[in-house]
Amino acid sequence: MEYSIGEFSKLTRLGIHTLRYYEHENLITPGRNSSNRRCYTDKDLAWIDFIKRLKDTGMPIKEIQHYAELRANGEATLSARMEMLISHRKALNEQINQLKEHMGKLDEKIEFYQQEIDNIARK
């Protein structure tokens, strides 16, 4: 299926300006119809979803651009793309572990306050 930029914007929940920016930054390369208007496909939709996921997990735009460049270069870059994702996953796991540690410390402090409040209430 093909989508105009307006339809694609609604499907992706990205503004038209953002889509044009992504195109300018070579993150996406939509096709053009006979009127030279951008036309997007379901494949573009899946790619945008992945870009959004990379962004949401903290991958910098420069790295996403590099990944997009590798992707555009085809199968010869599969290993390089996989290595990028492995590296990103490692960084995410480190962040998750740090957040779990922070959560544990917050839980300890909340438990301390709860005990103090309970002690005051018993007096």
N, CA and C atoms as an extended XYZ file, in Angstrom:
369
Properties=species:S:1:pos:R:3:atomname:S:1:resname:S:1:resid:I:1 pbc="F F F"
N         0.840       -1.185        0.000 N   MET     1
C         0.000        0.000        0.000 CA  MET     1
C         0.879        1.240        0.000 C   MET     1
N         0.397        2.299       -0.634 N   GLU     2
C         1.145        3.555       -0.680 CA  GLU     2
C         0.396        4.641        0.083 C   GLU     2
N         1.179        5.507        0.722 N   TYR     3
C         0.614        6.575        1.557 CA  TYR     3
C         1.212        7.913        1.153 C   TYR     3
N         0.381        8.927        1.183 N   SER     4
C         0.882       10.293        0.991 CA  SER     4
C         1.598       10.700        2.277 C   SER     4
N         2.277       11.817        2.241 N   ILE     5
C         2.987       12.265        3.437 CA  ILE     5
C         2.008       12.562        4.573 C   ILE     5
N         0.838       13.098        4.246 N   GLY     6
C        -0.162       13.373        5.284 CA  GLY     6
C        -0.687       12.096        5.918 C   GLY     6
N        -0.980       11.099        5.092 N   GLU     7
C        -1.454        9.806        5.607 CA  GLU     7
C        -0.368        9.136        6.440 C   GLU     7
N         0.860        9.210        5.933 N   PHE     8
C         1.983        8.582        6.625 CA  PHE     8
C         2.248        9.271        7.959 C   PHE     8
N         2.095       10.583        7.967 N   SER     9
C         2.256       11.350        9.198 CA  SER     9
C         1.265       10.871       10.264 C   SER     9
N         0.025       10.663        9.869 N   LYS    10
C        -0.990       10.177       10.815 CA  LYS    10
C        -0.675        8.764       11.289 C   LYS    10
N        -0.257        7.908       10.369 N   LEU    11
C         0.051        6.520       10.729 CA  LEU    11
C         1.226        6.425       11.699 C   LEU    11
N         2.226        7.252       11.480 N   THR    12
C         3.441        7.186       12.296 CA  THR    12
C         3.386        8.069       13.536 C   THR    12
N         2.393        8.967       13.549 N   ARG    13
C         2.291        9.971       14.613 CA  ARG    13
C         3.526       10.871       14.656 C   ARG    13
N         4.084       11.092       13.482 N   LEU    14
C         5.195       12.031       13.326 CA  LEU    14
C         4.710       13.172       12.447 C   LEU    14
N         5.097       14.369       12.789 N   GLY    15
C         4.695       15.522       11.993 CA  GLY    15
C         5.317       15.490       10.606 C   GLY    15
N         4.678       16.183        9.693 N   ILE    16
C         5.185       16.272        8.328 CA  ILE    16
C         6.588       16.878        8.332 C   ILE    16
N         6.816       17.880        9.175 N   HIS    17
C         8.143       18.499        9.253 CA  HIS    17
C         9.181       17.486        9.730 C   HIS    17
N         8.793       16.626       10.669 N   THR    18
C         9.715       15.596       11.154 CA  THR    18
C        10.045       14.610       10.044 C   THR    18
N         9.037       14.211        9.285 N   LEU    19
C         9.281       13.291        8.176 CA  LEU    19
C        10.216       13.920        7.140 C   LEU    19
N        10.004       15.184        6.865 N   ARG    20
C        10.888       15.867        5.911 CA  ARG    20
C        12.303       15.988        6.479 C   ARG    20
N        12.411       16.246        7.784 N   TYR    21
C        13.720       16.303        8.444 CA  TYR    21
C        14.415       14.945        8.343 C   TYR    21
N        13.676       13.865        8.629 N   TYR    22
C        14.249       12.515        8.530 CA  TYR    22
C        14.739       12.246        7.109 C   TYR    22
N        13.982       12.726        6.127 N   GLU    23
C        14.404       12.551        4.746 CA  GLU    23
C        15.671       13.366        4.477 C   GLU    23
N        15.690       14.598        4.955 N   HIS    24
C        16.866       15.464        4.783 CA  HIS    24
C        18.105       14.852        5.423 C   HIS    24
N        17.917       14.181        6.551 N   GLU    25
C        19.030       13.557        7.274 CA  GLU    25
C        19.337       12.144        6.768 C   GLU    25
N        18.701       11.770        5.670 N   ASN    26
C        18.910       10.451        5.039 CA  ASN    26
C        18.533        9.275        5.927 C   ASN    26
N        17.574        9.488        6.796 N   LEU    27
C        17.061        8.382        7.611 CA  LEU    27
C        16.015        7.591        6.840 C   LEU    27
N        15.248        8.299        6.016 N   ILE    28
C        14.244        7.648        5.168 CA  ILE    28
C        14.381        8.187        3.749 C   ILE    28
N        14.013        7.367        2.802 N   THR    29
C        14.047        7.792        1.399 CA  THR    29
C        12.757        7.338        0.732 C   THR    29
N        11.703        8.137        0.901 N   PRO    30
C        10.428        7.750        0.296 CA  PRO    30
C        10.506        7.783       -1.228 C   PRO    30
N         9.663        6.974       -1.846 N   GLY    31
C         9.568        7.009       -3.300 CA  GLY    31
C         8.830        8.261       -3.737 C   GLY    31
N         8.754        8.435       -5.018 N   ARG    32
C         8.021        9.565       -5.599 CA  ARG    32
C         7.040        9.011       -6.617 C   ARG    32
N         5.841        9.615       -6.649 N   ASN    33
C         4.852        9.188       -7.641 CA  ASN    33
C         5.044        9.977       -8.931 C   ASN    33
N         4.143        9.792       -9.878 N   SER    34
C         4.269       10.446      -11.188 CA  SER    34
C         4.189       11.972      -11.086 C   SER    34
N         3.592       12.472      -10.001 N   SER    35
C         3.514       13.928       -9.780 CA  SER    35
C         4.689       14.420       -8.944 C   SER    35
N         5.656       13.545       -8.709 N   ASN    36
C         6.842       13.834       -7.899 CA  ASN    36
C         6.518       14.098       -6.431 C   ASN    36
N         5.397       13.591       -5.978 N   ARG    37
C         5.038       13.698       -4.561 CA  ARG    37
C         5.562       12.472       -3.826 C   ARG    37
N         5.927       12.697       -2.566 N   ARG    38
C         6.421       11.587       -1.757 CA  ARG    38
C         5.336       10.521       -1.630 C   ARG    38
N         5.751        9.264       -1.707 N   CYS    39
C         4.819        8.171       -1.417 CA  CYS    39
C         5.557        7.144       -0.557 C   CYS    39
N         4.906        6.763        0.501 N   TYR    40
C         5.475        5.862        1.499 CA  TYR    40
C         4.782        4.510        1.406 C   TYR    40
N         5.490        3.473        1.825 N   THR    41
C         4.964        2.110        1.774 CA  THR    41
C         4.919        1.505        3.168 C   THR    41
N         4.369        0.308        3.252 N   ASP    42
C         4.361       -0.416        4.527 CA  ASP    42
C         5.783       -0.713        4.996 C   ASP    42
N         6.683       -0.914        4.059 N   LYS    43
C         8.095       -1.126        4.411 CA  LYS    43
C         8.660        0.126        5.093 C   LYS    43
N         8.287        1.308        4.574 N   ASP    44
C         8.708        2.570        5.204 CA  ASP    44
C         8.113        2.691        6.605 C   ASP    44
N         6.888        2.229        6.758 N   LEU    45
C         6.219        2.275        8.061 CA  LEU    45
C         6.970        1.429        9.079 C   LEU    45
N         7.359        0.227        8.689 N   ALA    46
C         8.128       -0.647        9.586 CA  ALA    46
C         9.481       -0.012        9.921 C   ALA    46
N        10.114        0.611        8.943 N   TRP    47
C        11.409        1.252        9.157 CA  TRP    47
C        11.270        2.436       10.118 C   TRP    47
N        10.242        3.252        9.939 N   ILE    48
C        10.014        4.383       10.850 CA  ILE    48
C         9.762        3.879       12.264 C   ILE    48
N         8.992        2.805       12.408 N   ASP    49
C         8.756        2.229       13.740 CA  ASP    49
C        10.080        1.842       14.396 C   ASP    49
N        10.994        1.274       13.608 N   PHE    50
C        12.288        0.882       14.153 CA  PHE    50
C        13.122        2.105       14.510 C   PHE    50
N        13.114        3.120       13.657 N   ILE    51
C        13.826        4.363       13.960 CA  ILE    51
C        13.311        4.948       15.278 C   ILE    51
N        11.992        4.982       15.436 N   LYS    52
C        11.398        5.521       16.665 CA  LYS    52
C        11.836        4.703       17.878 C   LYS    52
N        11.914        3.391       17.717 N   ARG    53
C        12.350        2.530       18.825 CA  ARG    53
C        13.807        2.816       19.185 C   ARG    53
N        14.652        2.963       18.176 N   LEU    54
C        16.054        3.287       18.441 CA  LEU    54
C        16.163        4.623       19.169 C   LEU    54
N        15.393        5.599       18.698 N   LYS    55
C        15.385        6.918       19.329 CA  LYS    55
C        14.890        6.833       20.767 C   LYS    55
N        13.786        6.110       20.961 N   ASP    56
C        13.200        5.985       22.303 CA  ASP    56
C        14.130        5.275       23.283 C   ASP    56
N        15.025        4.454       22.753 N   THR    57
C        15.957        3.744       23.631 CA  THR    57
C        17.289        4.466       23.742 C   THR    57
N        17.339        5.697       23.248 N   GLY    58
C        18.493        6.549       23.485 CA  GLY    58
C        19.585        6.532       22.438 C   GLY    58
N        19.360        5.889       21.304 N   MET    59
C        20.400        5.914       20.276 CA  MET    59
C        20.437        7.319       19.661 C   MET    59
N        21.620        7.915       19.632 N   PRO    60
C        21.737        9.259       19.053 CA  PRO    60
C        21.419        9.255       17.552 C   PRO    60
N        20.931       10.387       17.061 N   ILE    61
C        20.571       10.525       15.650 CA  ILE    61
C        21.759       10.182       14.750 C   ILE    61
N        22.959       10.590       15.128 N   LYS    62
C        24.146       10.303       14.295 CA  LYS    62
C        24.317        8.787       14.119 C   LYS    62
N        24.086        8.020       15.191 N   GLU    63
C        24.209        6.562       15.078 CA  GLU    63
C        23.070        5.978       14.246 C   GLU    63
N        21.879        6.541       14.418 N   ILE    64
C        20.751        6.075       13.601 CA  ILE    64
C        21.027        6.372       12.136 C   ILE    64
N        21.629        7.531       11.866 N   GLN    65
C        21.995        7.871       10.484 CA  GLN    65
C        23.000        6.859        9.939 C   GLN    65
N        23.980        6.504       10.756 N   HIS    66
C        24.972        5.522       10.323 CA  HIS    66
C        24.302        4.175       10.058 C   HIS    66
N        23.404        3.783       10.952 N   TYR    67
C        22.672        2.526       10.763 CA  TYR    67
C        21.862        2.580        9.464 C   TYR    67
N        21.191        3.707        9.230 N   ALA    68
C        20.390        3.868        8.002 CA  ALA    68
C        21.269        3.783        6.759 C   ALA    68
N        22.457        4.370        6.844 N   GLU    69
C        23.403        4.312        5.714 CA  GLU    69
C        23.818        2.862        5.458 C   GLU    69
N        24.131        2.148        6.524 N   LEU    70
C        24.488        0.734        6.375 CA  LEU    70
C        23.330       -0.050        5.761 C   LEU    70
N        22.133        0.221        6.256 N   ARG    71
C        20.932       -0.468        5.752 CA  ARG    71
C        20.758       -0.222        4.255 C   ARG    71
N        20.988        1.017        3.848 N   ALA    72
C        20.837        1.370        2.435 CA  ALA    72
C        21.870        0.662        1.562 C   ALA    72
N        22.978        0.271        2.164 N   ASN    73
C        24.036       -0.404        1.411 CA  ASN    73
C        23.821       -1.909        1.285 C   ASN    73
N        22.730       -2.405        1.850 N   GLY    74
C        22.335       -3.789        1.598 CA  GLY    74
C        22.958       -4.858        2.476 C   GLY    74
N        22.866       -6.079        1.967 N   GLU    75
C        23.251       -7.272        2.725 CA  GLU    75
C        24.709       -7.293        3.152 C   GLU    75
N        25.563       -6.630        2.414 N   ALA    76
C        26.986       -6.619        2.753 CA  ALA    76
C        27.243       -5.998        4.126 C   ALA    76
N        26.251       -5.265        4.661 N   THR    77
C        26.425       -4.570        5.946 CA  THR    77
C        25.681       -5.254        7.095 C   THR    77
N        25.168       -6.436        6.862 N   LEU    78
C        24.398       -7.120        7.909 CA  LEU    78
C        25.191       -7.271        9.203 C   LEU    78
N        26.435       -7.689        9.098 N   SER    79
C        27.264       -7.887       10.299 CA  SER    79
C        27.500       -6.568       11.035 C   SER    79
N        27.769       -5.525       10.289 N   ALA    80
C        28.006       -4.218       10.916 CA  ALA    80
C        26.747       -3.724       11.625 C   ALA    80
N        25.595       -3.927       10.996 N   ARG    81
C        24.331       -3.512       11.626 CA  ARG    81
C        24.071       -4.322       12.891 C   ARG    81
N        24.338       -5.621       12.812 N   MET    82
C        24.132       -6.462       13.986 CA  MET    82
C        25.048       -6.016       15.121 C   MET    82
N        26.290       -5.697       14.819 N   GLU    83
C        27.229       -5.239       15.848 CA  GLU    83
C        26.755       -3.929       16.483 C   GLU    83
N        26.217       -3.035       15.666 N   MET    84
C        25.678       -1.785       16.218 CA  MET    84
C        24.558       -2.075       17.205 C   MET    84
N        23.666       -2.990       16.831 N   LEU    85
C        22.531       -3.310       17.702 CA  LEU    85
C        22.982       -4.045       18.958 C   LEU    85
N        23.985       -4.899       18.838 N   ILE    86
C        24.527       -5.583       20.022 CA  ILE    86
C        25.118       -4.560       20.987 C   ILE    86
N        25.849       -3.607       20.444 N   SER    87
C        26.439       -2.552       21.267 CA  SER    87
C        25.355       -1.712       21.939 C   SER    87
N        24.320       -1.391       21.188 N   HIS    88
C        23.216       -0.595       21.744 CA  HIS    88
C        22.485       -1.386       22.832 C   HIS    88
N        22.288       -2.678       22.592 N   ARG    89
C        21.638       -3.520       23.604 CA  ARG    89
C        22.470       -3.562       24.886 C   ARG    89
N        23.790       -3.641       24.748 N   LYS    90
C        24.671       -3.643       25.924 CA  LYS    90
C        24.503       -2.349       26.724 C   LYS    90
N        24.477       -1.228       26.013 N   ALA    91
C        24.285        0.065       26.686 CA  ALA    91
C        22.928        0.126       27.381 C   ALA    91
N        21.893       -0.414       26.727 N   LEU    92
C        20.562       -0.439       27.338 CA  LEU    92
C        20.553       -1.287       28.605 C   LEU    92
N        21.214       -2.443       28.543 N   ASN    93
C        21.274       -3.298       29.731 CA  ASN    93
C        21.984       -2.610       30.884 C   ASN    93
N        23.032       -1.858       30.578 N   GLU    94
C        23.732       -1.098       31.618 CA  GLU    94
C        22.801       -0.051       32.222 C   GLU    94
N        22.032        0.623       31.383 N   GLN    95
C        21.074        1.621       31.874 CA  GLN    95
C        19.998        0.959       32.735 C   GLN    95
N        19.514       -0.181       32.285 N   ILE    96
C        18.480       -0.903       33.041 CA  ILE    96
C        19.009       -1.292       34.408 C   ILE    96
N        20.228       -1.809       34.452 N   ASN    97
C        20.822       -2.203       35.733 CA  ASN    97
C        21.006       -1.004       36.647 C   ASN    97
N        21.429        0.110       36.090 N   GLN    98
C        21.585        1.321       36.897 CA  GLN    98
C        20.232        1.798       37.419 C   GLN    98
N        19.203        1.756       36.568 N   LEU    99
C        17.862        2.158       37.007 CA  LEU    99
C        17.333        1.235       38.098 C   LEU    99
N        17.610       -0.062       37.983 N   LYS   100
C        17.183       -1.008       39.023 CA  LYS   100
C        17.863       -0.692       40.351 C   LYS   100
N        19.138       -0.331       40.284 N   GLU   101
C        19.866        0.049       41.493 CA  GLU   101
C        19.247        1.306       42.110 C   GLU   101
N        18.955        2.290       41.269 N   HIS   102
C        18.314        3.517       41.763 CA  HIS   102
C        16.954        3.205       42.387 C   HIS   102
N        16.191        2.321       41.738 N   MET   103
C        14.878        1.946       42.255 CA  MET   103
C        15.009        1.290       43.616 C   MET   103
N        15.996        0.434       43.764 N   GLY   104
C        16.227       -0.220       45.053 CA  GLY   104
C        16.518        0.789       46.154 C   GLY   104
N        17.339        1.773       45.850 N   LYS   105
C        17.672        2.808       46.842 CA  LYS   105
C        16.435        3.649       47.187 C   LYS   105
N        15.628        3.965       46.186 N   LEU   106
C        14.387        4.702       46.463 CA  LEU   106
C        13.449        3.872       47.329 C   LEU   106
N        13.334        2.581       47.020 N   ASP   107
C        12.490        1.691       47.825 CA  ASP   107
C        12.960        1.651       49.275 C   ASP   107
N        14.284        1.599       49.472 N   GLU   108
C        14.834        1.601       50.840 CA  GLU   108
C        14.444        2.882       51.577 C   GLU   108
N        14.547        4.009       50.891 N   LYS   109
C        14.233        5.294       51.528 CA  LYS   109
C        12.745        5.385       51.841 C   LYS   109
N        11.905        4.916       50.928 N   ILE   110
C        10.464        4.916       51.170 CA  ILE   110
C        10.131        4.028       52.355 C   ILE   110
N        10.764        2.867       52.415 N   GLU   111
C        10.531        1.947       53.548 CA  GLU   111
C        10.967        2.598       54.863 C   GLU   111
N        12.096        3.312       54.847 N   PHE   112
C        12.559        4.020       56.032 CA  PHE   112
C        11.512        5.031       56.503 C   PHE   112
N        11.003        5.838       55.560 N   TYR   113
C         9.997        6.834       55.924 CA  TYR   113
C         8.719        6.174       56.443 C   TYR   113
N         8.329        5.075       55.833 N   GLN   114
C         7.124        4.378       56.282 CA  GLN   114
C         7.296        3.881       57.713 C   GLN   114
N         8.472        3.345       58.025 N   GLN   115
C         8.737        2.875       59.382 CA  GLN   115
C         8.738        4.040       60.368 C   GLN   115
N         9.326        5.151       59.977 N   GLU   116
C         9.347        6.331       60.855 CA  GLU   116
C         7.933        6.841       61.103 C   GLU   116
N         7.125        6.890       60.061 N   ILE   117
C         5.734        7.341       60.197 CA  ILE   117
C         4.968        6.377       61.095 C   ILE   117
N         5.170        5.074       60.916 N   ASP   118
C         4.505        4.079       61.753 CA  ASP   118
C         4.917        4.206       63.204 C   ASP   118
N         6.241        4.467       63.449 N   ASN   119
C         6.732        4.645       64.822 CA  ASN   119
C         6.089        5.866       65.481 C   ASN   119
N         5.972        6.942       64.737 N   ILE   120
C         5.348        8.156       65.272 CA  ILE   120
C         3.874        7.905       65.589 C   ILE   120
N         3.221        7.178       64.718 N   ALA   121
C         1.784        6.892       64.912 CA  ALA   121
C         1.533        6.029       66.127 C   ALA   121
N         2.488        5.158       66.479 N   ARG   122
C         2.335        4.276       67.647 CA  ARG   122
C         2.547        5.000       68.954 C   ARG   122
N         3.170        6.153       68.919 N   LYS   123
C         3.473        6.880       70.156 CA  LYS   123
C         2.265        7.552       70.733 C   LYS   123
